[in-house]
């Protein structure tokens, strides 16, 4: 029974198409540069914001910078060959 499962799994593996990313690999350095540049710009903007009693604007800017930084770091690592 286990041999049949192994043979079926190997045949299924050989029959599936290879992985093709949604974003072309050649665009990764540009995407990383734009996202990380926007992150640093928003971090500078965040540091110049006046302190509010209810920090809604600060939270929005910091959350956006965090998201852009996270995706930018992943794009940078993928560009360097460390696929996450």
C-alpha positions as a printed Julia matrix, in Angstrom:
84×3 Matrix{Float64}:
  0.0    0.0     0.0
  2.8    2.44    0.88
  4.57   1.68   -2.41
  1.44   2.56   -4.37
  1.17   5.84   -2.53
  4.83   6.63   -3.22
  4.48   5.8    -6.92
  1.32   7.89   -7.17
  3.01  10.81   -5.42
  6.05  10.65   -7.7
  3.88  10.5   -10.82
  1.81  13.42   -9.58
  4.97  15.41   -8.85
  6.32  14.82  -12.36
  2.98  15.75  -13.97
  2.55  19.12  -12.27
  3.8   22.29  -14.01
  6.81  24.12  -12.54
  6.3   27.07  -10.23
  5.85  30.42  -11.96
  5.79  33.54   -9.73
  3.08  36.18  -10.14
  5.65  38.99  -10.09
  8.56  38.72  -12.56
 11.85  38.15  -10.77
 13.49  40.93  -12.81
 11.22  43.5   -11.1
 12.19  42.54   -7.55
 15.09  45.01   -7.12
 12.91  47.91   -8.27
 10.0   46.85   -6.07
 12.33  46.52   -3.07
 13.85  49.94   -3.74
 10.47  51.68   -4.04
  8.96  49.97   -0.98
 11.98  50.54    1.25
 12.37  54.12    0.02
  8.74  54.79    0.9
  9.32  53.17    4.29
 12.21  55.5     5.1
 10.25  58.53    3.85
  7.29  57.6     6.05
  9.61  57.01    9.0
 10.98  60.52    8.56
  7.45  61.9     8.25
  6.42  59.99   11.38
  9.27  61.55   13.34
  8.13  65.07   12.38
  4.43  64.63   13.23
  3.11  66.67   16.14
  2.02  64.63   19.12
 -1.77  64.26   19.22
 -3.92  63.3    22.16
 -5.46  60.47   20.09
 -2.71  59.22   17.74
 -4.86  58.15   14.77
 -2.64  59.78   12.14
  0.5   58.44   13.81
 -0.98  54.95   13.86
 -1.9   55.15   10.16
  1.55  56.39    9.12
  3.39  53.84   11.28
  1.2   50.96   10.08
  1.71  51.9     6.44
  5.47  52.2     6.93
  5.54  48.84    8.68
  3.64  47.09    5.88
  5.78  48.66    3.17
  8.95  47.79    5.08
  7.88  44.19    5.55
  7.1   43.65    1.88
 10.22  45.58    0.87
 12.47  43.37    2.99
 10.87  40.23    1.53
 11.39  41.57   -2.0
 15.01  42.43   -1.17
 15.7   38.96    0.23
 14.07  37.29   -2.79
 16.2   39.46   -5.07
 19.31  38.31   -3.2
 18.34  34.66   -3.71
 16.92  33.97   -0.26
 13.43  32.87   -1.26
 10.93  33.16    1.57
